Amino acid sequence: MLTLYSYPPLFGVADNNGYGLKVFAFLKLAGVPFVHEHLFDASAAPRGQLPYIVEDGKTIGDSDVIIAHLTDKHGLTIDAALTPAQRRINHLVTRMLDDLYWVMSYSRWKDDRYYPLFRDAFMAQHSQLDAASLDKARDYNAQRYYYQGIGRYTPDQAYARGLADLQVLAQIVPTRSYVYGPAPTSLDAGIYGFIANIHFYPIETPLQAFVSAHPNLVRHCEAIHAMVSG
């Protein structure tokens, strides 16, 4: 049995990190059976990052590598009908979501306006955590943001990057069905992984306000959520 290791759930989504939720949604949409294990500490994960999977004794990290591996190993057809042009769009949007990740993370851990609300909500759902451990994680993330670059931005500058990414998504996601038609693909799973962690986030950051103001993003997110939950 395949096991997915990822960060804990929060606010009704199966993983409070966009990458883990992306893989979770992909597995659900592709119909691959799996066990889901949640970790708070990623230090033992491949490259020290979540998510990763273990299948047949083999450990594989990185969400895109995981999806490519599963597609090949299990002969999955979720993306079989995509054209070369659509596959190029997938690559570009996936890289844009990598950029959005940093702004989402910044809004939770870096921004002084929202971090206390995020910290308290996390502790309320996961009683094994305390403020000291989350403050330590915040300090660690502050170092990551500084070296990545987003930590050297003012909040307005950081959110401008994320809002630009969301604006592109708002133009890609249709008002009905999914990005490439009536059935979701891996791109829909990837978009859901990030948008769900904004839409279902009850703290009104600029990112959350943007998603709430775009019915197509909300509809797409809630449609995928209904398909992969339960």
ABEGO torsion letter per residue (X at the ends): XBBBBBBBBBGGBABABAAAAAAAAAAAAAGBBBBBBBBABAAABBGGBOBBBBBGGBBBBEAAAAAAAAAAAAGBAAAAABBAAAAAAAAAAAAAAAAAAAAAAAAAAABAAAAAAAAAAAAAABAABBAAAAAAAAAAAAAAAAAAGAAABBAAAAAAAAAAAAAAAAAABBABEBAAEABBBAAAAAAAAAAAAAAABABBBAAAAAAAABAAAAAAAAAAAAAABX
